[in-house]
Amino acid sequence: MRIVDMTPIYYDGGQNIARFSIDVSPELKLTGFRLRRRRDGGHTIAAPAAFGVRVAHFALDTFRALTADAVAEFGRLGAPHARN
């Protein structure tokens, strides 16, 4: 899996700082994910939702790895609030 199509969101002090997709395989791309800044200064990712229900769930190790990859990609974009 890899993070693709990351687009920073104008940072106005809210939690969402970027949108991105996840390439699971050459045949499968999951879209609509958000990189969020936590109040403690860390980061987390949020899966897209449909009718108020999250549509993707990951094992904890996978979730942590994807979060780290998303933060790294955000930093590569040169976004000013990508520190962790």
trRosetta pair geometry for C-beta under 8 A, 3 or more apart (Angstrom, degrees):
i j d omega theta_ij theta_ji phi_ij phi_ji
1 22 5.6 0 -170 180 108 106
1 23 6.6 164 -151 83 52 57
1 24 5.4 -14 -103 -115 92 49
1 62 7.7 63 32 -160 150 104
1 66 6.8 -35 116 -92 134 102
2 22 7.2 158 77 -155 31 62
2 23 5.1 -7 57 53 84 104
2 69 7.0 -136 -143 179 53 146
3 6 6.1 27 155 -52 109 115
3 20 5.4 -3 -165 165 96 145
3 21 7.7 134 -161 77 50 46
3 22 6.3 -35 -100 -102 50 67
3 66 7.2 131 -65 -158 100 74
3 69 4.9 169 -16 133 119 107
3 70 5.2 161 -103 -89 149 62
3 73 4.6 -124 98 -20 138 156
4 20 6.9 141 71 -173 34 92
4 21 5.1 -36 74 74 86 96
4 22 7.2 139 23 -112 83 17
4 23 5.1 54 -6 -24 131 105
4 29 7.3 -63 58 -138 131 116
5 19 8.0 -43 125 116 92 82
5 20 5.9 143 84 -149 72 58
5 21 4.4 33 48 18 124 108
5 31 7.5 -21 79 -121 149 94
6 18 5.4 10 -170 170 96 130
6 19 7.2 164 -147 85 49 44
6 20 4.1 -11 -95 -95 73 110
6 35 7.6 22 -141 -11 112 130
6 70 7.3 153 -102 -148 130 74
6 73 5.1 146 -17 135 158 123
6 74 6.4 -130 174 -79 147 63
6 77 6.3 -123 105 -49 120 139
7 18 6.3 161 80 -159 40 79
7 19 5.2 -10 57 58 94 90
7 20 7.2 173 17 -75 62 60
8 11 7.5 -49 175 -36 106 94
8 17 6.6 -35 -148 160 77 71
8 18 5.0 -48 -106 -97 44 91
8 74 7.2 107 -88 -143 90 88
8 77 6.1 179 -40 124 111 148
8 79 4.9 161 -99 -97 137 126
9 16 5.3 3 55 127 160 95
9 17 5.7 -165 47 -170 97 20
9 18 5.8 -158 -2 -84 84 28
9 19 6.4 87 -54 -19 105 86
9 34 7.9 2 -20 -143 141 99
11 14 7.5 -152 -153 44 54 73
11 17 5.7 15 -94 -125 103 87
11 79 7.9 115 -32 -174 130 111
11 80 7.9 -126 30 63 148 96
11 81 5.5 122 -122 16 170 145
15 36 4.4 13 155 -160 98 103
15 37 5.7 -151 -150 55 55 67
15 38 7.4 35 -140 -91 106 31
16 19 7.7 20 -179 -61 114 77
16 34 4.9 -50 -131 -172 102 131
16 35 7.5 105 -155 74 57 49
16 36 5.6 -41 -90 -100 47 80
16 46 7.8 -70 -99 33 92 132
17 35 5.5 -59 65 98 89 95
17 36 6.7 138 8 -121 85 27
17 37 5.3 66 -28 -24 129 102
17 74 7.0 53 113 -146 116 144
17 79 7.1 114 162 161 113 152
17 81 6.3 -125 -137 88 140 117
17 82 7.9 168 141 -85 144 70
18 34 7.0 152 83 -158 48 57
18 35 4.2 12 55 39 98 116
18 70 7.4 176 79 178 127 102
18 74 5.4 -150 -11 -105 157 111
18 77 7.8 140 -111 33 141 157
18 79 7.2 -103 -64 -57 121 165
19 32 7.3 -42 -161 -144 107 28
19 33 6.9 139 -161 80 58 51
19 34 5.7 -33 -101 -100 64 67
19 35 7.7 -139 -69 12 19 78
20 33 5.2 -38 71 75 75 103
20 34 7.7 142 22 -100 74 21
20 35 6.5 45 3 -28 117 101
20 70 6.1 -174 41 -129 155 103
20 73 7.1 90 -113 97 153 145
21 29 5.4 17 166 176 128 104
21 30 6.3 165 -164 85 75 49
21 31 4.4 -26 -107 -103 104 67
21 32 7.6 52 -97 4 73 42
21 33 6.7 145 -101 21 26 102
22 29 7.0 162 81 -159 45 59
22 30 4.6 -4 56 57 97 102
22 33 6.3 58 -23 -11 100 146
22 66 6.8 -16 -109 -139 134 125
23 26 7.6 21 -176 -86 113 32
23 28 7.6 124 -164 90 51 58
23 29 5.3 -28 -103 -105 60 84
24 28 4.2 -35 61 98 114 110
24 29 6.9 -170 13 -93 80 28
24 30 6.2 68 -32 -12 111 100
25 28 4.8 47 44 33 89 95
30 33 7.0 61 120 -36 100 110
30 48 7.9 -161 171 13 92 113
30 56 5.9 66 -164 -82 147 153
31 48 7.1 30 103 -32 56 145
32 47 7.6 49 101 177 95 52
32 48 3.2 28 116 -72 129 134
33 45 5.7 -2 -180 -176 116 111
33 46 6.8 156 -161 77 65 50
33 47 6.1 -36 -108 -115 83 41
33 48 6.5 -86 -69 -34 45 80
33 56 7.8 -51 -83 54 101 143
33 70 7.6 -112 128 -104 130 141
34 45 6.8 154 80 -160 48 61
34 46 4.6 -10 59 55 100 102
35 43 6.2 -10 -175 -169 93 120
35 44 7.9 158 -158 84 52 35
35 45 5.8 -36 -101 -103 56 74
35 70 4.8 -177 -93 154 116 125
35 71 7.0 154 -152 -75 131 57
35 74 5.8 -147 115 -62 171 139
36 43 6.7 147 80 -158 48 66
36 44 5.2 -22 65 66 101 81
36 45 7.0 151 15 -110 85 21
36 46 5.6 51 -18 -16 126 112
37 41 7.4 -25 -174 -145 96 27
37 42 7.7 157 -159 88 56 33
37 43 5.9 -41 -105 -101 50 72
37 81 6.8 -41 -76 142 151 119
38 41 6.8 -29 78 41 83 22
38 42 4.6 0 41 66 124 80
38 43 6.5 -154 -2 -87 89 16
38 44 5.8 72 -53 -6 107 105
41 83 7.8 -35 -178 102 102 89
41 84 7.2 138 141 -147 84 43
42 84 6.1 51 -131 -153 55 92
43 67 6.1 162 107 -177 96 101
43 70 7.2 -154 142 93 135 106
43 71 4.9 151 54 -84 157 115
43 84 5.8 -65 -4 -104 107 115
44 67 5.9 -40 -134 -123 39 130
45 63 7.2 -155 50 -162 108 77
45 66 5.9 -65 17 119 156 106
45 67 5.0 -144 -10 -94 100 76
45 70 5.4 119 -79 10 119 163
46 54 7.8 -117 -175 -115 73 114
47 54 4.7 81 75 -164 118 103
47 55 6.1 -152 147 54 116 62
47 56 4.0 -158 -143 57 138 93
47 57 7.1 -83 -14 -68 162 43
48 54 7.5 129 84 -147 35 60
48 55 5.5 -22 86 37 85 115
48 56 7.0 61 39 7 75 106
49 52 6.1 2 166 -139 127 12
49 53 6.0 152 -157 70 87 27
49 54 5.4 -51 -96 -88 82 44
49 55 6.4 163 -119 -13 27 88
50 53 6.2 -32 67 61 65 83
50 55 5.2 56 4 -62 104 124
54 57 6.5 96 114 -66 121 82
58 62 4.1 -123 176 95 114 114
58 63 4.4 153 88 -63 116 79
58 66 6.6 50 87 8 179 140
59 62 4.6 83 58 12 82 108
59 63 6.8 -148 90 -10 37 89
60 63 5.5 -54 -144 35 31 115
60 64 6.4 30 158 -18 65 104
61 64 5.9 -54 -148 36 30 110
61 65 6.4 28 154 -17 64 108
62 65 5.7 -56 -146 39 31 110
62 66 6.2 29 156 -17 66 108
63 66 6.0 -57 -145 39 26 108
63 67 6.3 29 155 -21 63 107
64 67 5.7 -53 -147 35 30 113
64 68 6.4 30 155 -17 64 105
65 68 5.8 -54 -149 37 31 110
65 69 6.3 31 153 -18 65 107
66 69 5.5 -54 -144 39 33 112
66 70 6.2 35 155 -21 66 105
67 70 5.7 -54 -147 36 29 111
67 71 6.4 29 155 -18 64 105
68 71 5.9 -53 -147 36 30 110
68 72 6.3 31 153 -19 64 107
69 72 5.7 -55 -147 37 31 112
69 73 6.3 30 155 -18 65 106
70 73 5.8 -53 -146 38 31 110
70 74 6.3 35 153 -22 64 106
71 74 5.6 -53 -148 35 31 115
71 75 6.5 34 152 -19 63 105
71 82 6.7 145 -168 -169 70 89
71 84 5.6 20 -170 -46 146 141
72 75 5.7 -54 -152 35 31 113
72 76 6.6 35 150 -22 64 103
73 76 5.5 -50 -149 32 35 114
73 77 6.8 39 151 -23 63 99
74 77 5.8 -52 -158 27 34 113
74 79 5.3 -48 173 32 84 133
74 82 4.5 -178 122 -121 101 122
75 78 7.7 55 173 -65 39 24
75 79 7.1 -91 -96 44 29 86
75 82 4.2 178 -84 135 65 138
77 82 7.5 144 55 -57 89 153
79 82 4.5 101 76 -37 96 113
